Amino acid sequence: MSAAFATYQEDAAIQKKRWLILVVLNLFTFMSTLDGSIVNIALPVLSQKLGLPIAQIEWVTTGYLMAICSVILFFGKLGDMLGKIRIFKLGTYIFVVGSLLCGFSSSLPFLITSRIIQALGASMTMANSQGIITDIFPAKERGKALGLIGTFVSLGSIAGPSLGGIIISSLGWEYIFWVNVPIGLIAIFIGWKVLPADLVKVKSKIDVPGSLLFAVFIIALFTGLLLGQQAGYNNIWIILSLILAAVALVLFLRIELVRSEPLLELSLFKNPLFSVSILCGFLVFAANFCFNIIAPFYAQNMLNLTPFAAGFLLMLFPICMVIVAPISGALSDKIGSEPLTFAGLIVMVIAQFGLASLHDGSSLLIVGIWIAMLGIGSGLFQSPNNSLVMSQVPRTQLGSAGSVNSLVRNVGMVVGITIATTTLFNVMSSKAGHRVTGLIPGRPDIFLSGMHTVFIVSSCICLAAALLTGWRMYYSYSGKHAASKG
């Protein structure tokens, strides 16, 4: 691409290829988020094949999420420094190599190492894809483009269990990793043809202390939260892990405030629209992962559906989202993002309360309606919210902003899983009169009590996000009104 152009929007050749560029970004967005959830359904098979207990094999999932969150801010900053497209391309190669190695794993250490390689590539693509879109697409189409990438993020996150079940039953566990290889190679080939050279680079230095402290914070936090679900949070090592996370976070923030070239541009959070949008995105992913954890157990153990049938019922969520999110993104370009995010959250609150009313005799039609409504609400919310986040940021910080957006999404997933399992097991233990960490045969009422509480909690999380969005909408409109009067 000629350096004569100051922006990608001025280059007609790039603008002709912008939707094909979006296809490449979406393929890797889908695969990298899918690989955070698709492994869950394969854990029993992996446990059997490798001869390991479920508690150990769960690190195949958690190690991947930990690695992504530990380095995603680093790769966002690196994208701003060396070029977002260059880091994205490097990430695609690493992700495909990691996926190939995962399928050849014959031991847990080899598999976890391969998953970490895969996660490094995924974090490079996640951290920079939203910034690339914001750079390439004109403002009038940005909502639609970010909406589509938001759709594939959520589709990858939610579709994992159902898609994984179909692949494992048809081909074998290795193919949940190997399916990435041909798709990834096709996307890499198209990327060679259509991705332009980087225009925006920032002269800066790597924030080594900030990067290390942030990695310690994420690893200690995730270890404490995820082990706490199994052993309880009164275990001394889990308490120490969470204290270490808190100390590392405080030190990280103090260092970032005084560094001239920080890992995380805390100045981004001075903009209340950016901060509220980021917080709402976090809350929605936490609420959605409450559903993602509880719904498969309800469908299979309470409604007595086969894993295959349960997978198709749960697919209503991502299917509705895929339909609604691009429409919502396109609408946000015309009418603004605030009313759509608010409407989406209200629909999600209603759907979560609906899910809290289900029981073991509920009809599939009613269950399907509430699941579909949750997908519609999420689709209405995600695209405009992503657009709001990225539109508040200068071009030189798009990589950092995109990585923050992806980080809160992944942390939201882990927090959602933690809230769901901790709430479920605490309520079930209270009802049963002893510690419960699984389903009790012949006592569906105990599970349903826990499930109802989880969905009430997740509906309250969505309600909090709706109130914040209502405030954001008022703040935005009052600001515009004051500006027009002035």
C-alpha positions in Angstrom: 0.0 0.0 0.0 1.3 3.5 -0.9 2.5 5.6 2.0 0.9 8.6 0.3 -2.4 7.8 2.1 -2.8 9.1 5.6 -5.7 6.7 6.4 -7.0 3.5 5.0 -10.3 5.2 4.2 -8.5 7.3 1.5 -7.3 4.3 -0.3 -9.9 3.1 -2.8 -8.1 -0.3 -3.3 -8.3 -1.1 0.4 -11.9 0.0 0.7 -12.8 -2.4 -2.1 -11.3 -5.2 0.0 -12.6 -4.1 3.4 -15.3 -6.8 3.7 -12.9 -9.6 2.7 -10.5 -8.3 5.4 -13.3 -8.5 7.8 -13.9 -12.2 6.8 -10.2 -13.0 7.7 -10.5 -11.2 11.0 -13.8 -12.9 11.8 -12.5 -16.4 11.0 -9.7 -16.1 13.6 -11.9 -14.3 16.1 -14.4 -17.2 15.9 -11.7 -19.9 16.2 -9.8 -18.3 19.1 -13.0 -17.7 21.1 -14.4 -21.1 20.2 -11.3 -22.8 21.6 -12.0 -21.3 25.0 -15.3 -23.3 25.3 -15.2 -26.2 22.8 -12.8 -28.2 25.0 -15.3 -28.3 27.9 -17.4 -31.0 26.3 -14.3 -33.1 25.5 -13.0 -33.1 29.1 -14.5 -36.5 30.0 -13.1 -38.0 26.8 -9.7 -36.5 27.4 -9.8 -37.6 31.1 -10.4 -41.2 29.9 -7.8 -41.2 27.1 -5.0 -39.7 29.2 -6.0 -41.5 32.4 -6.4 -38.4 34.5 -9.0 -37.1 36.9 -11.4 -34.3 35.7 -9.8 -31.8 38.3 -6.5 -32.1 36.4 -7.8 -32.2 32.9 -9.8 -28.9 33.5 -6.4 -27.1 33.2 -6.6 -27.7 29.5 -9.4 -25.1 29.4 -8.3 -22.8 32.2 -4.6 -22.7 31.0 -5.8 -21.4 27.7 -7.9 -18.6 29.2 -5.1 -17.7 31.7 -2.5 -17.4 28.9 -4.8 -15.2 26.8 -5.6 -12.8 29.6 -2.0 -12.7 30.9 -0.6 -11.4 27.6 -3.5 -9.7 25.8 -2.7 -6.2 27.0 1.0 -6.7 26.1 0.1 -7.7 22.5 -2.4 -4.8 22.2 0.5 -2.4 23.2 2.9 -4.2 20.8 0.3 -3.8 18.0 0.3 0.0 18.6 4.1 0.0 18.5 5.0 -2.4 15.7 1.7 -2.4 13.7 -1.6 -4.1 14.5 -1.7 -6.0 11.2 1.8 -7.3 11.6 1.0 -8.7 15.1 -2.3 -10.1 13.9 -0.6 -11.9 11.1 2.1 -13.4 13.4 -0.7 -14.5 15.8 -2.5 -16.4 13.0 0.6 -18.5 12.3 1.2 -19.3 16.0 -2.4 -20.2 16.5 -2.5 -22.7 13.7 0.8 -24.3 14.9 -0.6 -24.6 18.4 -3.8 -26.1 17.1 -1.9 -28.8 15.2 0.3 -29.6 18.2 -2.8 -30.0 20.5 -4.2 -32.8 18.3 -1.0 -34.7 18.6 -0.8 -34.5 22.4 -0.3 -37.8 24.2 0.2 -36.4 27.7 -1.2 -33.6 29.9 2.0 -31.5 30.0 2.3 -31.6 26.2 -1.3 -30.7 25.7 -1.2 -27.8 28.1 2.0 -26.5 26.5 0.3 -26.7 23.1 -2.7 -24.9 24.4 -0.5 -22.1 25.7 1.1 -21.8 22.3 -2.4 -21.7 20.8 -3.4 -19.1 23.3 -0.5 -16.8 22.5 -1.5 -16.7 18.9 -5.2 -16.2 19.8 -4.3 -13.3 22.1 -2.3 -11.6 19.3 -5.4 -11.8 17.0 -7.9 -10.8 19.7 -5.9 -7.8 20.9 -5.7 -6.2 17.4 -8.7 -7.2 15.3 -11.0 -4.5 16.7 -8.4 -1.8 16.2 -7.8 -3.0 12.6 -11.5 -2.7 11.8 -11.8 0.7 13.4 -8.8 1.9 11.3 -10.1 0.4 8.0 -13.8 1.0 8.1 -15.4 4.4 7.6 -17.4 5.7 10.6 -20.7 5.2 8.9 -20.0 1.4 8.6 -18.0 0.9 11.7 -20.9 -0.3 13.9 -21.9 -2.9 11.3 -18.3 -4.2 11.0 -17.7 -4.3 14.8 -21.1 -5.8 15.2 -20.1 -8.7 12.9 -16.8 -9.3 14.8 -18.8 -9.1 18.1 -21.2 -11.7 16.7 -18.4 -14.1 15.9 -16.9 -13.5 19.4 -20.1 -14.5 21.0 -20.8 -17.2 18.5 -17.4 -18.8 19.3 -18.0 -18.5 23.0 -21.5 -19.9 23.1 -21.4 -22.5 20.3 -18.5 -24.4 21.7 -20.4 -27.1 23.7 -22.9 -28.0 21.0 -20.4 -27.9 18.1 -17.8 -29.8 20.1 -20.2 -32.5 20.9 -21.0 -33.0 17.2 -17.2 -33.1 16.2 -16.2 -35.5 19.0 -19.1 -37.9 18.3 -18.3 -37.9 14.5 -14.5 -37.6 14.3 -12.8 -37.8 17.7 -11.4 -35.4 20.2 -8.3 -34.4 18.2 -10.5 -32.8 15.6 -11.8 -30.1 17.9 -8.2 -28.7 17.5 -7.4 -29.9 14.0 -10.5 -28.3 12.5 -8.7 -25.0 13.1 -5.8 -25.9 10.8 -7.4 -26.0 7.3 -9.7 -23.0 8.2 -6.7 -21.1 9.6 -4.5 -21.8 6.5 -7.3 -20.6 4.2 -7.7 -17.4 6.3 -3.8 -16.9 6.3 -3.7 -17.3 2.5 -6.6 -14.7 2.0 -4.8 -12.5 4.6 -1.6 -12.4 2.5 -3.7 -11.1 -0.4 -5.9 -8.5 1.3 -4.3 -7.3 4.5 -2.5 -3.9 3.9 0.7 -2.7 5.4 0.5 -0.9 8.7 0.0 2.9 8.6 -0.1 3.8 12.3 2.8 2.9 14.6 3.8 4.5 17.9 7.3 5.0 19.2 7.3 3.5 22.7 9.1 1.0 25.0 7.9 -2.2 26.4 6.6 -1.9 30.0 8.4 -4.9 31.5 7.4 -4.4 35.2 3.7 -3.7 34.2 3.6 -6.8 31.9 5.0 -9.1 34.6 2.8 -7.8 37.4 -0.3 -8.0 35.2 0.6 -11.7 34.3 1.0 -12.4 38.1 -2.4 -10.8 38.8 -4.2 -12.8 36.2 -2.6 -16.2 37.0 -3.1 -15.8 40.8 -6.7 -14.5 40.3 -7.7 -17.3 38.0 -6.0 -20.0 40.1 -7.8 -18.8 43.2 -11.2 -18.5 41.6 -11.1 -21.8 39.7 -9.6 -23.9 42.4 -12.0 -22.3 44.9 -14.9 -23.8 43.1 -13.5 -27.3 43.8 -12.0 -26.9 47.3 -14.0 -24.0 48.7 -12.7 -20.5 49.4 -11.7 -21.2 53.0 -8.6 -23.1 51.9 -5.4 -21.2 53.0 -3.6 -21.6 49.6 -6.7 -20.2 47.7 -6.9 -17.3 50.1 -3.2 -16.6 49.6 -3.6 -16.8 45.8 -6.4 -14.2 45.9 -4.4 -11.9 48.2 -1.4 -12.2 45.8 -3.8 -11.2 43.0 -5.0 -8.1 44.9 -1.5 -7.0 45.8 -0.2 -7.5 42.2 -3.2 -5.5 40.8 -2.5 -2.6 43.2 1.2 -2.5 42.4 0.4 -2.8 38.6 -2.0 0.2 38.8 0.5 2.3 40.8 3.3 1.6 38.3 1.0 2.4 35.3 0.1 5.7 36.8 3.7 6.9 37.0 5.2 5.4 33.9 5.6 7.6 30.8 4.9 4.6 28.5 2.6 2.2 30.4 1.3 -1.2 29.3 -2.3 0.0 30.0 -3.2 3.6 29.1 -5.2 4.4 32.2 -6.1 7.7 30.6 -8.6 5.7 28.4 -10.7 5.3 31.6 -11.0 9.0 32.1 -13.7 8.9 29.4 -16.9 7.8 31.2 -18.5 6.5 28.0 -15.5 4.2 27.4 -15.4 3.0 31.1 -19.1 2.3 31.3 -19.1 0.5 28.0 -16.2 -1.7 29.1 -17.9 -2.4 32.4 -21.2 -3.3 30.8 -19.4 -5.6 28.3 -17.8 -7.4 31.3 -21.2 -7.8 33.1 -22.9 -9.2 30.0 -20.2 -11.8 29.4 -20.4 -12.8 33.1 -24.2 -13.2 32.9 -24.0 -15.2 29.6 -21.5 -17.6 31.1 -23.8 -18.3 34.0 -26.2 -19.5 31.4 -23.4 -21.4 29.5 -22.5 -23.4 32.5 -26.0 -24.2 33.9 -28.0 -24.7 30.7 -26.4 -28.0 29.5 -27.0 -29.6 32.9 -30.6 -28.5 32.9 -31.2 -29.6 29.3 -29.7 -33.1 29.8 -30.4 -33.9 33.4 -33.8 -32.1 34.0 -35.4 -32.3 30.6 -33.7 -35.7 29.8 -32.5 -34.6 26.4 -29.6 -36.4 24.7 -26.3 -34.4 24.4 -27.0 -34.1 20.7 -30.6 -32.8 21.2 -29.5 -30.5 24.1 -26.8 -29.1 21.8 -29.4 -28.1 19.2 -31.7 -26.6 21.8 -28.8 -24.5 23.2 -27.8 -23.4 19.6 -30.9 -21.2 19.7 -28.8 -18.7 21.6 -26.0 -18.2 19.1 -28.3 -18.6 16.1 -30.5 -15.7 17.3 -27.4 -13.7 18.1 -26.0 -14.2 14.6 -29.2 -12.9 13.1 -29.7 -9.9 15.4 -26.2 -8.6 16.0 -25.4 -7.5 12.4 -28.8 -5.8 12.2 -28.2 -4.1 15.5 -24.7 -3.0 14.3 -26.1 -1.6 11.1 -28.9 0.2 13.0 -26.3 1.7 15.5 -24.7 3.5 12.5 -28.0 5.2 11.8 -29.7 5.8 15.2 -26.8 5.6 17.6 -25.6 2.9 19.9 -27.1 3.9 23.3 -30.8 3.0 22.8 -29.9 -0.4 21.2 -27.6 -1.4 24.1 -30.2 -0.4 26.6 -33.0 -2.4 24.7 -30.7 -5.4 24.5 -30.1 -5.4 28.2 -33.8 -5.1 29.1 -34.5 -8.1 26.8 -31.7 -10.1 28.6 -33.1 -9.2 32.1 -36.6 -10.5 31.0 -35.0 -13.7 29.5 -32.9 -14.4 32.6 -36.0 -14.0 34.9 -37.8 -16.4 32.5 -35.0 -19.0 32.8 -35.3 -18.7 36.6 -38.9 -19.8 36.4 -38.2 -23.1 34.5 -38.6 -26.5 36.2 -38.2 -30.2 35.2 -41.6 -30.3 33.5 -41.2 -27.1 31.4 -42.1 -27.5 27.7 -39.4 -27.3 25.1 -41.3 -24.4 23.5 -41.1 -22.2 26.6 -37.4 -23.1 27.2 -36.6 -22.4 23.6 -38.4 -19.0 23.8 -36.3 -17.8 26.8 -33.0 -19.1 25.3 -33.9 -17.3 22.0 -34.7 -14.1 23.8 -31.4 -14.2 25.6 -29.7 -14.5 22.2 -31.7 -11.6 20.8 -30.9 -9.4 23.8 -27.2 -10.3 23.5 -27.2 -9.6 19.8 -28.9 -6.2 20.3 -26.3 -5.2 23.0 -22.9 -6.5 21.8 -22.4 -4.8 18.4 -23.4 -1.2 19.5 -21.4 -1.6 22.7 -18.2 -2.6 20.8 -18.8 0.4 18.5 -19.1 2.7 21.6 -15.9 1.3 23.1 -13.8 1.7 20.0 -15.2 5.1 18.9 -14.0 6.8 22.1 -10.3 6.1 21.4 -7.6 7.9 19.4 -6.0 6.0 16.5 -2.7 5.6 18.3 -4.4 3.7 21.1 -6.7 1.4 19.1 -4.6 -1.7 19.8 -4.7 -1.0 23.6 -8.4 -0.3 23.6 -9.2 -3.5 21.6 -7.0 -5.6 23.9 -8.8 -4.1 27.0 -12.2 -5.0 25.4 -11.0 -8.5 24.7 -9.5 -8.9 28.2 -12.7 -7.9 30.0 -14.6 -10.4 27.8 -12.3 -13.3 28.8 -12.2 -12.3 32.5 -16.0 -12.0 32.3 -16.2 -15.6 31.1 -14.1 -16.8 34.1 -16.1 -14.7 36.6 -19.4 -15.9 35.1 -18.2 -19.6 35.5 -17.1 -18.8 39.1 -20.4 -17.1 40.0 -22.5 -19.9 38.5 -20.7 -22.8 40.0 -20.2 -21.2 43.5 -23.8 -20.1 43.7 -25.2 -23.4 42.4 -23.1 -25.6 44.8 -23.7 -23.3 47.8 -27.5 -23.4 47.3 -27.5 -27.1 46.6 -25.3 -27.8 49.7 -27.7 -25.7 51.9 -30.7 -27.7 50.6 -29.0 -31.0 50.9 -27.5 -30.4 54.4 -24.0 -31.4 53.3 -21.3 -30.2 50.8 -22.5 -30.8 47.2 -20.3 -30.5 44.1 -22.4 -32.4 41.6 -25.9 -33.6 40.8 -27.7 -35.7 43.4 -29.5 -38.7 41.8 -33.3 -38.6 42.4 -33.3 -35.0 43.7 -34.0 -32.7 40.8 -35.5 -30.2 43.2 -32.1 -29.5 44.8 -30.5 -28.7 41.4 -33.5 -26.6 40.3 -33.2 -24.5 43.5 -29.6 -23.8 42.7 -30.4 -23.1 39.1 -33.2 -20.6 39.9 -30.8 -18.7 42.2 -28.1 -18.6 39.6 -30.5 -17.1 37.0 -31.8 -14.6 39.4 -28.2 -13.5 40.2 -27.4 -13.3 36.4 -30.6 -11.3 35.8 -29.5 -8.8 38.5 -26.1 -8.6 36.8 -27.9 -7.7 33.5 -30.1 -5.2 35.4 -27.1 -3.5 36.9 -25.7 -3.2 33.3 -29.0 -1.8 32.1 -29.0 0.9 34.8 -25.4 1.8 33.9 -26.4 2.0 30.2 -29.4 4.1 31.0 -27.0 6.5 32.8 -24.6 6.4 29.8 -27.5 7.2 27.5 -28.6 10.2 29.6 -25.0 11.4 29.9 -24.4 11.1 26.2 -27.7 12.9 25.2 -27.4 15.6 27.8 -23.8 16.3 26.5 -25.0 16.5 22.9 -27.9 18.8 24.0 -25.6 21.1 25.9 -23.2 21.2 22.9 -26.0 22.1 20.5 -27.2 24.9 22.8 -23.7 26.2 23.1 
